[in-house]
């Protein structure tokens, strides 16, 4: 089941099958599972998705923003603190207006969590 399906709505004609599978795998985790895995994210994600992140592919960054946003609910953990807000804001600004519809939910969530702190 895809929990962020709108991240996968665009036609993937220009995306290789391997890349598309990496995007699909990374965005398919249940949010509760993602929240428990945020700290260990680099250890469970497939190598191809990490390569896509290193290449700064917009869809991979948008998926990462969603995963980071989930960690914002863990506000009392010193290692997380305001990191989700900073990182998602940086991703949002890097991707620009063309991808803002895909970073809107993470931005809203971290703003909301930041207001609660």
WOBELHU-V756926 format. One line per field, one symbol per residue. phi: phi as a letter, one per 30 degrees, with the letter a starting at -180 (. if undefined). psi: psi as a letter, one per 20 degrees, with the letter a starting at -180 (. if undefined). burial: # if it has 16 or more other C-alpha atoms within 10 Angstrom, else .. A space follows every 10 residues. Layout:
phi=???
psi=???
burial=???
This chain:
phi=.ccbdddcdd ececcdeddd ddddddccdd eddeddcedc eddcddeddd dddddhdedd dddeeddded dddcdccedc hceedddddd dedddiddcd dccddedddd ddddddd
psi=ppimhiijhq pkhjpqhggg hgggghjiqp hhgghiighj ghhiqqhhhh ghghikpghh hggghgghhh iiimijohhg cjggggghgg gghghahhjh hijggggggh gghhhh.
burial=...#..##.. ........## .###.##.#. #..##.##.. #.......#. .##....### ########## #####....# #####..##. ##..#...## .##..##.## #.##...
